Amino acid sequence: MFGLNKIIPVEPNINFLGLRRNFLIFSILAILISISLLSIKGLNLGIDFKGGTLIEVSTKNTSIGELREILSSSYSDVSLQEFGNENIILIRLQNKSNQESIETVNSVKNLIQDKVLEFRRSEFVGPTISSELLFRGFQAVSFALIAILIYIWLRFEWQFGFGAVVALTHDVLFTLGLLSILNVEFSLATIAAILTIAGYSINDTVVIFDRVRENLRKYKKLELVDLFNLSVNNTLSRTIMTSLTTLLALVSLFIFGGEVIRPFALTMIIGVIIGTYSSVFIAVPTLLIFKFRPQDEDD
Amino acid sequence: MKNYPFWKSFTVVTLVLLGIIFAIPSIIYDEDSENWFLKNKINLGLDLQGGSYLLLEVQLDVLYKEELDNFVDSVRLISRDQAVKIEKIDIQENEVVVFFGNKEKIKDIKNSFFQMYRGVTLQINNNKLSIKLNDEYRKIIQDSAIKQSLEIVRKRIDESGTKEPLIQRSGKKRILLQLPGVKDPERIKDLLGKTAKLTFHIVDNENTSALQNNLAPFGKIIVPDMYDENTKYLLDKRAVVGGENLVDAKGSFDQTEGHAVSFRFDTEGAQKFGKVTTNNIGKNLAVVLDGVVITAPRISSAITGGSGIITGNFNAQEASDLAVLLRAGALPAPLEIVEERSVGAGLGADSIAAGQIAAIIGMVLVCIFMILIYGTFGALANVSLIVNLFIIISLLGTIGATLTLPGIAGIVLTIGMAVDANVLIFERIKEESFKQTKVFQIVKNGFDRAMSTILDANITTLIAAVLLFAFGSGPIRGFSITLSLGVMASMFTALMLTNFLVYMYLSFANKKELKL
């Protein structure tokens, strides 16, 4: 039997908790910046949530400039974008009413018919639907967070639940902030990614909490800070391994999975990194607020 | 093999074999297979096989408005019988308020009206009668409109030649369509966008002042021409016969008139049509489709055979589409397209190819990584990982789930996350190996200690996936399905299959010590 895991120190002994103040400041700053970005710049909402029309075409003997010229003479609010390679172009239009949009798609198709090899995709989301989708997205995320919390609360003491909420909220806000900076399109798939991140981050947190709980029973005399440090170190190689394998799969999805899925993969990559970070540096230190043992009150 | 119960290995091996066997139909992908077994394969979502998803909304407001208009007509008739003058009629969103010249007979009018319409709330206030649509009445209108619309939409889609369409009610007033393989979504949208209400009306050519003032007298309506908005006709409001009496319609070609639609009435329609054309020779008969006059030819002789043709400036496609619409019948109310997602077959095929490459590369990377880190144990975990993938595929095929592009993303993600359970187990085994030397005891403790953590960790992911399914739509549901199946399969493969493989390996290799 061989394996590189023998290189990793058998009993890592890194003082994670000692660094907690630095990371706390970093995270608070990141969250504040995220919140202000979200309220000032906002998210790059896709048609799922903003409504509108999107047409993807593959072209022949033409350039994005030429298509833009043809279309912008008829539509003032048209935007074009290369999608993956220069022969594939995304056309976006904002429309007012449902009826108008259907006619728009028709006339856009007619205008560029002879420049186009294939109409790969056309999507239209009406104003009523987009607001419904946004509402349902929020509903899904909130219910998921509540359900996860209830589960943690049932399985652990409530203090762990609190730590998990803090970490989860941190992850969601931080991820949204980065999506805003990077101008990643926010779509239904992004909601799915955020929920999966929530699941992943809590998964990571639960593994460490599990160990904290076990160690609390095992080492009754150990200082809480040391006990938490020990728990994080115990689970460290698992935390790293799982994050790395998940990231390997996600990077593969990001590079090879195609243009449509790329924003989803990017969101997940960001979220997995943040989720892993928060389990160690946010969720566990949050537990220090609480006195888990009677004798700690004498400290 | 020491301490490894037979029933356990039997269960593991059977489940793994079933997982692989049931994945075969989806992997070898044989179109139109006659073999029952090979039919059990994954359905591809519209985003992967190409096709159109449409969400239509029935414009119920139009129907309520129509019903209120009917109320107005009835009140006018009743008050004419009772010789009561109407001063003003106020049509609001949900009610009609009629102001009478005097209030003596208002009770009688109310009672007569109530004889005709039961589902209304009538209120008298001095000389004012307000007629309000009840909620139940609205609901009856709504339900019958949706039911009828569904039927008509289904007929139209069938006529258009779309194979295996899915047409169903969605929510209170919407209809959801999934049309796999549709190449020209614009034509489908055209077919669905028309109400196709066809009626025949006698034209009033005598009352020219009405047209000049653009004010139709009671019992008449003004309708514009289909091709020229400025040409208007004054028609009898009552249709002599309508599209509901048609039994057949098809596109035809006439030497002098060009493309036309020929139609045939049922017995009742033929009788009505014959009677009207006999009594109105010399007058014009307008053919009205969705509020515009297609044509209004002069009746030169009685038409008693019950068939005829409609001419207009049609081309071949328009004539045959109109025939389709007339055959399928009129929608009770207009439909509005509120959401559309159409994907061409090219993009779908590209997405499948890209998804496969991403899955294979992700898989290879994770496998290499696991072997690098855990050596032989990593290789055992990789066997579990591959079986895990087979199980996901076979479950998707067996439960008839639909694989979407986000669903493929879910599978790739699962590849990364599925090894987590194995990692948890191996890390526990590693810890245990420092505490004692008995190889099988180490492994047993490792699995036992990791178990509760694995359950806790995976259940939280499952909660997120289930809620995603409950609140998500279409493609996103595909993601939550593959993610949940992946999580569940990974628990099985880690706790049972890896367990089995580790015991097998340790017994056959006859290991005396374990250093992970």
Interface residues (C-beta under 8 A of the other chain):
Chain A: M1 F2 G3 L4 N5 K6 V10 E56 S58 N98 Q99 I102 V105 N106 K109 E118 F119 R120 R121 S122 E123 F124 V125 G126 T128 I129 L133 R136 G137 Q139 A140 F143 A144 A147 I148 Y151 I152 R155 L188 A189 I191 A192 L195 T196 A198 G199 Y200 I202 N203 D204 V206 V207 D210 R211 N234 T235 S237 R238 M241 T242 L244 T245 T246 L247 L248 A249 L250 S252 L253 I255 F256 G257 G258 V260 I261 F264 A265 M268
Chain B: L55 E57 P185 E186 K189 G193 E336 I337 V338 E339 E340 R341 S342 V343 G344 G346 L347 D350 S351 A354 G355 I357 A358 A359 I361 G362 M363 L365 V366 F369 M370 L372 I373 Y374 G375 T376 F377 G378 L405 P406 I408 A409 V412 L413 I415 G416 M417 V419 D420 V423 L424 E427 K430 E431 F434 S452 T453 D456 A457 N458 I459 T460 T461 L462 I463 A464 A465 L467 L468 A470 F471 G472 S473 P475 I476 F479 S480 L483 K515 L516
